[in-house]
Amino acid sequence: MNASSGSLTIASIVEGEGERDALPVLLRRIAAEVGVKNLVMPKPQRERRGNITRGGGIEKAVSAAAARVQGAGGILVLIDADADCPARLGPDLLQRAKAAQPGARISVVLAMHEFEAWFLAALPSLAGRERFPKKLSQVRNPEFYQDCKGELERFLPNRQSYRPVPDQKPLASIFDMTMAREHAESFDKFYRDIAWLLGVG
């Protein structure tokens, strides 16, 4: 299918309230970069991480999401890896999801430790914006930090707090995605999976 013809739907499942607001921003940005102009995005479906990983959880979630995909497109499950290994948990969840919805296009992405690792990976692009100071250096190994929220907060002046719900959406709209792909493997996978769901990957 030509990415520029017709509409494509991505029905998504997230665990956090901040991601529920930030994810559509990321999807629109990626769609624009890959040439998809008619992306349809139902409001992300929020599920507790424990509900997704427990037996029958992801199966129930993707079945509900599948009902929201009309025509082309697919289903995205996005959660934080936390202390789990994405290389083990991700494929297991994907296998379960595919078994629940055979034939559906499904992507399961685990942000390494936390969603905020993707902002850390592109930290210089946040300089002078959204309460960040005007000079910021590249973070080495941004996916190393388990407390990515705390690490990101460390760069805010005057001991300001990082707040996921109000902060994730504006940061998602401005961070350099190319830089994030270069420095965060989980974001690179996310980007490639979204392109695939949109029929251009």
SERO-4910 file (N, C-alpha, C, O; in steps of 0.05 Angstrom, whole numbers):
BEGIN
 pado doro    nc1    nc2    nc3   cac1   cac2   cac3    cc1    cc2    cc3    oc1    oc2    oc3
  Met    A     17    -24      0      0      0      0     17     25      0     37     26     14
  Asn    A     10     45    -15     24     70    -16     18     85     10     -5     88     18
  Ala    A     40     95     23     36    108     49     19    133     47      7    141     66
  Ser    A     18    145     23      4    170     20    -25    167     12    -40    186     10
  Ser    A    -33    142      7    -61    137     -2    -77    124     20    -68    106     33
  Gly    A   -102    134     23   -119    122     44   -110    130     72    -91    145     75
  Ser    A   -124    120     91   -117    126    119   -108    100    133   -114     78    125
  Leu    A    -92    104    154    -82     82    169    -88     88    198    -86    110    208
  Thr    A    -96     67    213   -102     70    241    -81     56    258    -74     33    252
  Ile    A    -72     69    279    -56     57    299    -71     58    325    -75     80    336
  Ala    A    -80     36    335    -93     34    361    -71     27    381    -57      6    378
  Ser    A    -68     43    402    -45     39    420    -54     33    448    -75     40    457
  Ile    A    -35     20    462    -39     12    490    -14     22    505      8     16    498
  Val    A    -19     38    526      3     49    542     -2     44    571    -25     37    579
  Glu    A     18     48    588     14     43    617     11     69    632     -2     69    653
  Gly    A     23     91    623     23    116    638      5    137    627     -1    138    603
  Glu    A     -4    155    645    -21    177    636     -5    197    619    -16    208    600
  Gly    A     20    201    625     37    218    609     40    208    581     39    223    562
  Glu    A     45    182    578     48    170    552     22    171    536     23    173    511
  Arg    A      0    171    549    -26    172    535    -28    199    520    -40    200    499
  Asp    A    -17    220    532    -17    246    518      7    250    499      4    263    478
  Ala    A     30    238    506     54    242    490     55    225    465     66    233    445
  Leu    A     45    200    467     48    181    445     36    192    419     48    190    398
  Pro    A     11    203    419      0    213    394     18    234    381     19    236    356
  Val    A     32    250    397     50    270    386     73    256    371     79    264    348
  Leu    A     84    235    382    105    220    369     96    206    344    109    206    323
  Leu    A     72    195    345     61    181    322     57    201    299     63    194    276
  Arg    A     47    224    305     43    244    284     69    253    272     72    257    247
  Arg    A     89    257    288    116    265    278    128    244    260    139    251    239
  Ile    A    126    219    268    138    198    252    122    195    226    133    191    204
  Ala    A     95    196    228     79    194    204     86    216    184     87    211    160
  Ala    A     91    240    194     98    262    176    125    257    163    128    262    139
  Glu    A    143    245    178    170    240    166    169    218    145    185    219    126
  Val    A    152    199    148    151    177    129    130    180    107    126    163     90
  Gly    A    116    203    108     98    210     86     69    200     89     55    199     69
  Val    A     61    194    113     33    186    118     18    210    127     24    222    148
  Lys    A     -2    218    111    -17    243    117    -43    238    131    -55    256    142
  Asn    A    -53    213    130    -80    208    140    -80    187    162    -94    167    161
  Leu    A    -63    193    182    -62    175    205    -86    179    223    -92    202    231
  Val    A    -99    157    230   -121    158    249   -112    146    275   -101    124    276
  Met    A   -115    160    297   -106    151    323   -128    152    344   -133    174    355
  Pro    A   -141    130    350   -159    130    373   -143    137    398   -119    132    399
  Lys    A   -156    148    417   -142    155    442   -129    130    454   -141    110    457
  Pro    A   -103    133    461    -89    109    472   -104     97    495   -115    111    513
  Gln    A   -104     71    495   -117     55    516    -97     51    538    -76     40    534
  Arg    A   -104     59    562    -86     57    584    -91     32    601   -113     27    609
  Glu    A    -70     17    605    -71     -7    621    -48     -8    641    -26      0    633
  Arg    A    -53    -17    665    -31    -20    684    -11    -40    673    -18    -60    660
  Arg    A     14    -35    678     35    -53    668     30    -82    677     33   -101    662
  Gly    A     23    -85    703     18   -112    713     -5   -125    699     -5   -150    696
  Asn    A    -25   -110    691    -47   -121    676    -39   -131    649    -50   -151    638
  Ile    A    -20   -117    637    -10   -125    610      7   -150    611      4   -168    594
  Thr    A     24   -152    631     43   -174    632     32   -200    644     42   -222    638
  Arg    A     11   -197    660      0   -222    672    -14   -239    652    -21   -230    630
  Gly    A    -18   -264    658    -32   -282    640    -59   -272    631    -76   -265    647
  Gly    A    -63   -272    605    -88   -263    594    -90   -232    591   -109   -223    579
  Gly    A    -71   -218    602    -73   -189    602    -68   -176    575    -86   -161    566
  Ile    A    -45   -181    563    -40   -169    537    -60   -180    516    -67   -166    497
  Glu    A    -68   -205    519    -88   -216    501   -114   -201    501   -125   -194    480
  Lys    A   -123   -194    525   -148   -179    528   -145   -151    517   -163   -140    504
  Ala    A   -122   -139    523   -117   -111    514   -115   -108    484   -128    -90    472
  Val    A   -101   -127    470    -98   -124    441   -125   -132    427   -130   -122    405
  Ser    A   -140   -149    440   -166   -155    428   -185   -131    428   -199   -126    409
  Ala    A   -184   -115    450   -199    -91    451   -189    -70    432   -204    -56    419
  Ala    A   -162    -69    429   -150    -50    410   -156    -57    381   -161    -39    365
  Ala    A   -157    -83    376   -162    -91    348   -189    -82    338   -193    -76    314
  Ala    A   -208    -79    356   -235    -70    348   -235    -41    340   -254    -31    327
  Arg    A   -213    -27    347   -212      2    340   -196      7    314   -194     30    305
  Val    A   -186    -14    302   -171    -12    277   -190    -18    254   -199    -40    250
  Gln    A   -196      3    239   -213      0    215   -195      1    190   -184     21    184
  Gly    A   -194    -22    176   -178    -23    152   -148    -26    158   -140    -41    175
  Ala    A   -132    -11    143   -102    -14    146    -92     -2    172   -105     15    184
  Gly    A    -69    -12    180    -57     -2    205    -50    -25    223    -45    -47    214
  Gly    A    -51    -19    249    -44    -40    268    -46    -31    297    -58    -11    303
  Ile    A    -34    -47    314    -36    -44    343     -8    -40    354     11    -55    348
  Leu    A     -5    -20    372     21    -14    385     17    -18    415     -2     -7    427
  Val    A     35    -33    427     36    -36    456     62    -23    465     84    -32    457
  Leu    A     60     -2    482     84     12    491     84     13    521     66     25    534
  Ile    A    105      1    533    108      1    562    137      6    569    155      2    552
  Asp    A    142     13    594    170     15    604    180    -13    610    166    -30    620
  Ala    A    206    -17    604    218    -43    611    222    -45    641    222    -67    652
  Asp    A    226    -22    655    232    -22    683    257    -40    687    278    -36    675
  Ala    A    255    -59    705    279    -76    711    280   -101    693    299   -116    695
  Asp    A    260   -105    676    260   -128    658    278   -124    634    284   -102    627
  Cys    A    286   -146    623    303   -145    598    284   -144    574    268   -162    569
  Pro    A    285   -122    559    267   -119    536    270   -142    516    251   -150    503
  Ala    A    295   -152    513    300   -173    493    286   -199    500    281   -216    483
  Arg    A    278   -202    526    264   -226    534    234   -221    537    217   -236    526
  Leu    A    227   -200    551    198   -194    556    184   -185    530    161   -194    525
  Gly    A    197   -169    514    184   -159    490    175   -181    471    151   -182    464
  Pro    A    193   -199    463    184   -221    445    163   -239    457    145   -249    443
  Asp    A    164   -243    484    144   -260    497    117   -247    495     97   -260    488
  Leu    A    115   -221    501     90   -206    499     80   -205    470     56   -208    465
  Leu    A     98   -202    451     90   -201    423     78   -228    414     58   -228    400
  Gln    A     91   -249    422     81   -276    415     53   -280    426     36   -291    412
  Arg    A     49   -272    450     22   -275    463      1   -257    449    -21   -266    444
  Ala    A     10   -233    442     -9   -215    428    -17   -225    401    -40   -224    393
  Lys    A      3   -236    386     -3   -247    359    -21   -271    361    -38   -276    344
  Ala    A    -17   -287    382    -34   -311    385    -63   -302    391    -82   -316    383
  Ala    A    -67   -280    404    -94   -270    410   -107   -257    386   -132   -258    384
  Gln    A    -91   -246    368   -102   -232    345    -86   -241    320    -71   -225    309
  Pro    A    -90   -265    311    -75   -275    287    -80   -258    263   -103   -250    257
  Gly    A    -59   -252    248    -62   -236    224    -61   -206    228    -58   -191    208
  Ala    A    -63   -197    253    -62   -168    258    -33   -158    258    -15   -173    266
  Arg    A    -29   -134    249     -3   -121    252      0   -111    280    -15    -93    289
  Ile    A     19   -122    295     22   -115    323     52   -110    329     69   -124    320
  Ser    A     56    -88    343     83    -82    352     83    -79    383     65    -67    394
  Val    A    103    -91    395    107    -88    424    134    -74    428    155    -85    420
  Val    A    134    -51    441    159    -36    446    162    -31    476    143    -22    489
  Leu    A    185    -38    486    192    -32    514    213    -11    514    236    -16    506
  Ala    A    206     13    525    227     33    528    246     23    549    238     14    571
  Met    A    272     25    543    292     15    561    291     30    588    296     54    589
  His    A    284     15    608    279     26    635    254     44    635    233     36    646
  Glu    A    255     68    623    233     86    623    231    102    597    250    105    583
  Phe    A    207    112    592    201    128    568    221    152    567    229    160    545
  Glu    A    228    163    590    245    186    591    273    181    581    288    200    576
  Ala    A    281    156    579    308    150    567    310    161    539    332    169    530
  Trp    A    288    163    525    288    174    498    294    204    498    307    214    479
  Phe    A    284    218    518    291    246    520    320    250    528    334    268    517
  Leu    A    330    233    546    358    234    553    376    230    529    398    242    526
  Ala    A    367    212    511    383    205    488    386    229    468    405    230    452
  Ala    A    368    248    470    369    272    453    371    297    470    360    318    462
  Leu    A    383    295    493    384    318    512    393    344    500    381    365    505
  Pro    A    414    345    483    423    371    472    401    385    457    402    410    455
  Ser    A    383    370    445    362    383    429    341    397    447    324    411    437
  Leu    A    342    392    473    323    405    492    335    431    504    321    444    519
  Ala    A    360    437    497    373    460    509    357    486    503    350    492    480
  Gly    A    352    501    525    338    526    522    308    524    518    295    544    512
  Arg    A    298    501    522    269    497    517    257    482    541    270    465    554
  Glu    A    232    487    546    217    473    567    232    471    593    236    449    604
  Arg    A    241    493    603    254    496    629    282    486    630    295    487    652
  Phe    A    293    476    608    321    466    608    340    489    603    333    508    589
  Pro    A    364    487    614    384    508    609    393    509    580    387    491    565
  Lys    A    407    531    573    414    535    545    436    517    534    439    514    510
  Lys    A    451    505    552    473    487    543    470    460    556    469    458    581
  Leu    A    468    439    540    466    412    550    483    394    533    484    397    508
  Ser    A    497    376    545    515    358    531    501    331    527    482    324    541
  Gln    A    512    316    508    501    289    503    505    271    527    527    271    539
  Val    A    485    256    535    488    237    557    499    211    546    489    200    527
  Arg    A    520    202    559    531    176    551    514    153    561    505    154    584
  Asn    A    509    134    544    493    111    552    466    118    565    461    111    588
  Pro    A    449    134    552    424    143    564    406    121    573    389    125    590
  Glu    A    408     97    561    390     75    569    401     59    592    390     39    600
  Phe    A    424     69    603    436     55    626    420     61    652    419     44    670
  Tyr    A    409     85    654    397     95    679    370     82    684    352     83    667
  Gln    A    367     70    708    341     58    715    321     80    722    297     78    716
  Asp    A    330    101    736    313    124    743    317    146    722    330    166    728
  Cys    A    306    142    699    310    162    677    296    188    684    305    209    676
  Lys    A    273    186    698    259    211    705    277    227    724    280    252    720
  Gly    A    289    214    743    307    228    762    331    239    748    341    261    755
  Glu    A    342    224    729    366    234    714    359    258    697    374    277    696
  Leu    A    335    258    685    327    280    669    322    305    687    329    327    679
  Glu    A    311    300    710    306    322    729    332    335    738    332    359    745
  Arg    A    353    320    738    379    331    747    388    354    730    404    371    739
  Phe    A    379    356    705    387    377    687    369    402    689    375    422    677
  Leu    A    347    400    704    330    424    707    342    442    728    351    433    749
  Pro    A    342    468    723    355    487    742    338    490    767    314    486    768
  Asn    A    352    499    789    338    506    814    321    484    826    301    489    838
  Arg    A    331    460    822    318    437    834    288    434    827    272    426    843
  Gln    A    282    442    802    255    439    793    248    409    790    266    393    785
  Ser    A    223    403    792    214    375    790    206    369    761    195    385    747
  Tyr    A    213    345    753    203    334    728    176    321    733    174    305    752
  Arg    A    156    328    718    128    318    722    119    304    697    114    317    677
  Pro    A    117    277    697    111    263    673     86    272    658     86    274    634
  Val    A     65    276    673     39    283    659     40    309    644     33    309    621
  Pro    A     49    331    656     50    356    640     75    358    623     74    373    603
  Asp    A     96    344    629    121    348    615    126    330    591    139    338    571
  Gln    A    115    306    591    121    287    569    111    297    542    125    294    522
  Lys    A     87    308    541     76    316    515     92    338    502     99    335    479
  Pro    A     99    360    516    115    380    502    143    371    495    153    379    474
  Leu    A    155    354    512    181    344    505    180    326    481    198    326    464
  Ala    A    159    310    479    155    292    456    153    308    430    160    297    409
  Ser    A    144    332    432    140    348    408    166    362    398    167    371    375
  Ile    A    187    363    415    210    378    407    236    363    407    256    372    395
  Phe    A    238    340    420    264    326    421    272    316    394    254    309    377
  Asp    A    298    316    388    308    308    362    306    277    359    321    263    372
  Met    A    289    268    342    284    240    339    308    226    326    314    203    333
  Thr    A    322    239    308    345    227    296    367    223    316    380    201    317
  Met    A    371    242    334    391    240    355    383    217    374    400    201    383
  Ala    A    357    216    380    348    195    399    352    167    386    359    148    400
  Arg    A    347    164    360    352    139    347    381    130    348    387    107    351
  Glu    A    398    150    346    427    144    346    437    135    374    456    119    375
  His    A    424    144    395    435    139    422    417    121    439    424    115    462
  Ala    A    394    113    429    376     96    445    365     74    427    348     79    409
  Glu    A    374     50    431    365     28    414    335     23    416    323     16    396
  Ser    A    324     27    439    295     22    442    279     43    427    257     37    417
  Phe    A    289     68    425    274     87    409    277     81    379    259     85    364
  Asp    A    301     72    371    304     65    343    285     43    335    273     43    314
  Lys    A    282     23    353    262      2    348    234     13    347    219      5    329
  Phe    A    228     31    365    201     43    365    196     57    338    175     53    326
  Tyr    A    215     73    329    212     88    304    208     68    281    190     72    264
  Arg    A    224     47    279    222     28    257    196     13    259    184      7    238
  Asp    A    187      6    283    162     -8    286    138      9    277    119     -1    264
  Ile    A    139     35    284    117     52    275    117     55    245     95     53    233
  Ala    A    140     58    233    141     59    203    129     33    191    115     34    171
  Trp    A    135     10    204    125    -15    194     94    -16    197     80    -25    179
  Leu    A     84     -7    220     55     -7    224     41     12    203     18      7    195
  Leu    A     56     32    195     45     51    175     49     41    147     41     55    128
  Gly    A     61     18    144     64      6    117     87     16    101     88     12     77
  Val    A    107     29    114    130     39    100    156     29    111    178     37    101
  Gly    A    155     11    130    180      1    142    190    -24    128    210    -35    136
***
